[in-house]
Amino acid sequence: MIFLFNIGFLEVGWVDLVDITLVSVLLYQVYKLIRGSIAVNIFLGILALYLVYLIVRAAQMELLTTILGQFMGVGVLAMIILFQPEIRKFLLVIGRGTEFRENIFKTIANWRQEVPNDFDVGEVMEAAKSLKTTKTGALIVFSRDTELKFYAQTGDAIDAEVNKRLLLSIFNKNSPLHDGAVIIHKGRIKAARCVLPVSENDHIPANYGLRHRAAVGMSENTDTLILAISEETGRTLLARNGQYIRSIKLKQVEQKILEYLRDEEPARWEDGSVDGTEVTQSVPAKG
């Protein structure tokens, strides 16, 4: 083995650097999957406990080492139980294949996507304003990093520039494309009439229909921002990372969309309010 340099008694080689890089990428991908949820705190707690275990074992504290060692022995089973939703999401991402590889390559290359110059968010806002006024139901998914091919394939491919007239045509009640979601990626409407995963969360109000549950479900399973407009009331709902804002104003919707596309948003919306608007945390359903 070719050694590069020494750190004390440690000899660091090329294989060690590759190993460290791959572990860093893996940990970053895990963080992206669980950020914005309570699983982050659980993960950090388990990591801190493991570090304590390594320290007491190195210090030859036999009693503490034995106690923590017994806990670590069942740690894998405990993590499977605690992180069941995150593991399911991780396997879904791997199953989609292309999205996982794209995320890996983007992380290694330190790639950062900017808001497309040809994406006029104002077109979406103008369409949303008309849809609210006419109480026309709508479901729009904004994707920053991936094309969501897994979900786009459930609908009809369009691949057209975003504009108000097209969105109004899609969600028109007499249109064959209105029943489903529109996926927007890189300033283009990739597909319409897409089927989204429906949240099974028991904490979502009973008066919320499938459109709102699909918005929350999509936010629980993907790194996307979803806008839903109620067909009954014309009110808007914005969903992200399992959280949703009810009755949010269009000006706030536009701000949140721009923050998401520019990757300037906080890791999670604070419970309580966002600019005076109520935020509800979607708690994972039991069972």
C-alpha positions in Angstrom: 0.0 0.0 0.0 1.2 3.5 -0.8 1.2 5.8 2.2 0.6 9.5 1.8 1.4 10.8 5.2 1.4 10.0 8.9 -0.7 11.3 11.7 1.0 10.3 14.9 1.1 6.5 14.7 -1.5 6.4 11.9 -0.4 5.8 8.3 -2.9 7.3 5.8 -3.0 6.0 2.3 -5.1 6.4 -0.8 -7.5 3.7 0.2 -8.1 5.5 3.5 -8.9 8.7 1.7 -11.4 6.9 -0.6 -12.9 5.2 2.4 -13.4 8.5 4.3 -14.9 10.2 1.2 -17.4 7.4 0.6 -18.5 7.3 4.3 -18.9 11.1 4.2 -21.0 11.0 1.1 -23.1 8.2 2.6 -23.7 10.1 5.9 -24.6 13.2 3.9 -27.2 11.3 1.9 -28.6 9.8 5.1 -28.8 13.4 6.6 -30.7 14.6 3.5 -33.2 11.9 3.9 -33.9 12.5 7.6 -33.4 16.3 7.8 -36.4 18.3 8.9 -37.8 15.4 11.0 -37.5 14.2 14.6 -35.3 11.4 13.3 -32.4 13.8 13.2 -32.4 14.1 17.0 -32.7 10.4 17.4 -29.8 9.8 15.0 -27.6 12.3 16.8 -28.4 10.7 20.1 -27.4 7.3 18.9 -24.2 8.7 17.4 -23.3 10.4 20.6 -24.0 7.3 22.6 -21.8 5.3 20.3 -18.9 7.8 20.7 -19.3 7.5 24.5 -19.0 3.8 24.1 -15.8 4.0 22.1 -14.3 6.4 24.7 -15.2 4.3 27.8 -13.9 1.2 26.0 -10.6 2.9 25.1 -10.4 4.0 28.8 -11.0 0.4 29.9 -14.0 1.2 32.0 -15.3 -2.3 32.2 -18.6 -1.7 33.8 -19.7 1.1 31.5 -18.3 -0.8 28.5 -20.4 -3.9 29.4 -23.6 -1.9 29.8 -23.2 0.2 26.6 -21.9 -2.9 24.8 -25.2 -4.7 25.6 -27.1 -1.7 24.2 -25.0 -1.7 21.1 -25.7 -5.3 20.6 -29.3 -4.6 19.9 -28.6 -1.2 18.3 -29.2 -2.4 14.8 -32.7 -3.8 15.6 -33.5 -0.6 17.5 -32.5 1.6 14.6 -34.7 -0.5 12.2 -37.7 0.1 14.5 -37.0 3.8 15.1 -36.1 4.7 11.6 -38.7 2.6 9.8 -40.1 5.6 7.8 -36.6 6.8 6.8 -35.4 3.4 5.8 -38.5 2.9 3.7 -37.8 6.3 2.0 -34.1 5.3 1.5 -35.1 2.1 -0.2 -37.5 3.9 -2.4 -34.8 6.3 -3.5 -32.5 3.4 -4.3 -35.3 1.6 -6.1 -35.7 4.6 -8.4 -32.0 4.2 -9.2 -31.3 7.2 -11.4 -32.3 9.7 -8.7 -29.9 8.1 -6.1 -27.0 8.1 -8.6 -27.7 11.7 -9.5 -27.6 12.8 -5.9 -24.4 10.9 -5.3 -22.6 12.5 -8.3 -23.9 16.0 -7.4 -22.6 15.6 -3.9 -19.1 14.5 -5.0 -18.9 17.3 -7.6 -20.2 19.9 -5.1 -22.8 20.7 -7.7 -25.4 23.4 -6.8 -28.4 24.0 -8.9 -29.7 27.5 -9.4 -33.1 28.8 -10.3 -33.5 28.4 -14.0 -33.5 31.8 -15.8 -36.4 30.8 -17.9 -38.6 29.7 -15.0 -41.0 32.6 -14.2 -42.6 31.7 -10.9 -45.0 34.6 -11.5 -46.7 32.4 -14.2 -47.4 29.8 -11.5 -48.7 32.5 -9.1 -51.0 34.0 -11.8 -52.4 30.5 -12.5 -52.8 29.8 -8.8 -54.7 33.1 -8.3 -57.2 32.2 -11.1 -57.5 28.6 -9.7 -58.3 30.0 -6.2 -60.8 32.4 -7.6 -62.7 29.8 -9.6 -62.3 27.2 -6.8 -60.5 24.8 -9.2 -58.6 22.0 -7.6 -54.9 21.8 -8.4 -51.8 19.9 -7.3 -48.3 21.1 -8.3 -45.0 19.5 -7.4 -41.8 21.5 -7.5 -38.6 19.5 -7.7 -35.2 21.1 -7.3 -32.8 18.2 -7.8 -34.4 15.3 -9.7 -37.0 14.8 -12.5 -39.0 12.4 -10.3 -39.3 10.0 -13.3 -40.7 7.3 -11.0 -43.8 9.5 -10.4 -43.8 11.2 -13.8 -44.2 7.9 -15.5 -47.5 7.4 -13.7 -49.0 10.3 -15.7 -48.7 11.8 -19.2 -45.4 13.3 -20.3 -45.6 17.0 -21.4 -42.1 18.6 -21.2 -43.3 22.2 -21.8 -42.4 25.6 -20.5 -44.3 26.7 -17.4 -47.0 29.3 -18.3 -50.3 30.4 -16.9 -52.5 29.3 -19.8 -51.1 25.8 -19.9 -51.6 25.3 -16.1 -55.1 26.5 -16.3 -55.8 24.2 -19.3 -54.4 21.2 -17.4 -56.5 21.8 -14.2 -59.7 22.8 -16.0 -62.5 20.6 -14.7 -63.3 19.3 -18.2 -59.7 18.5 -19.0 -58.7 14.8 -19.0 -55.4 15.8 -17.3 -56.9 17.7 -14.3 -57.2 14.6 -12.0 -53.7 14.3 -10.7 -50.5 16.3 -10.1 -48.3 18.4 -12.3 -44.5 18.0 -11.9 -42.3 21.0 -12.5 -38.5 20.6 -12.8 -36.0 23.1 -14.1 -38.6 25.5 -15.2 -40.5 22.9 -17.3 -43.7 21.0 -16.8 -42.4 17.4 -17.0 -45.7 15.6 -16.7 -49.4 15.9 -15.7 -52.0 13.6 -14.2 -49.3 12.0 -12.0 -50.2 9.8 -9.1 -48.7 10.7 -5.8 -48.3 8.7 -2.6 -51.1 9.4 -0.1 -50.2 10.1 3.5 -51.5 7.6 6.0 -51.0 10.1 8.8 -53.8 10.0 11.4 -53.1 13.6 12.4 -54.3 15.1 9.1 -57.7 16.7 9.6 -60.6 14.4 8.5 -62.0 17.1 6.2 -58.9 17.0 4.0 -59.4 15.2 0.8 -57.1 13.0 -1.3 -55.5 16.0 -2.9 -54.2 17.4 0.4 -53.2 13.9 1.6 -51.3 13.3 -1.6 -49.5 16.7 -1.1 -48.4 15.7 2.4 -47.6 12.1 1.3 -45.3 13.4 -1.5 -43.5 15.7 0.9 -43.0 12.7 3.3 -41.4 10.5 0.6 -39.4 13.0 -1.5 -37.4 16.2 -1.3 -40.0 18.3 -3.0 -42.3 21.3 -2.4 -46.0 20.7 -3.1 -48.7 23.3 -3.6 -52.4 22.1 -3.4 -55.5 24.2 -4.0 -58.8 23.0 -2.6 -61.6 22.4 -5.0 -64.2 23.0 -2.3 -62.9 26.2 -0.6 -60.2 27.5 -3.0 -57.7 27.6 -0.1 -54.0 26.8 -0.6 -51.8 24.3 1.2 -48.0 24.1 1.0 -46.3 20.8 2.0 -42.6 20.2 2.7 -40.8 17.5 4.7 -44.0 16.1 6.1 -45.1 19.6 7.3 -47.8 21.7 5.8 -49.0 25.3 5.9 -52.7 25.8 5.7 -54.5 28.8 4.1 -51.1 30.4 3.1 -51.2 33.6 1.1 -50.0 33.5 -2.5 -47.3 36.1 -1.8 -45.9 33.7 0.9 -46.3 30.8 -1.5 -44.1 32.6 -4.0 -41.5 33.3 -1.4 -41.4 29.7 -0.2 -41.1 28.4 -3.8 -38.1 30.7 -4.5 -36.4 29.8 -1.2 -36.8 26.1 -2.1 -35.5 26.4 -5.6 -32.5 28.5 -4.4 -31.9 26.1 -1.5 -32.2 29.0 0.9 -35.0 27.5 3.0 -34.5 26.3 6.6 -34.1 22.6 7.2 -37.6 22.6 8.6 -40.4 25.0 9.1 -40.8 26.0 12.7 -43.9 24.8 14.4 -46.4 27.5 15.2 -46.3 30.0 12.4 -44.5 31.1 9.2 -45.0 34.8 8.6 -48.2 34.6 10.7 -49.5 31.5 9.0 -50.2 28.3 10.9 -47.8 25.4 10.3 -48.7 21.8 11.2 -46.2 19.1 11.7 -47.2 15.8 10.1 -46.4 13.1 12.7 -45.7 9.6 11.3 -48.7 7.4 11.6 -48.6 4.5 14.0 -48.5 1.0 12.6 
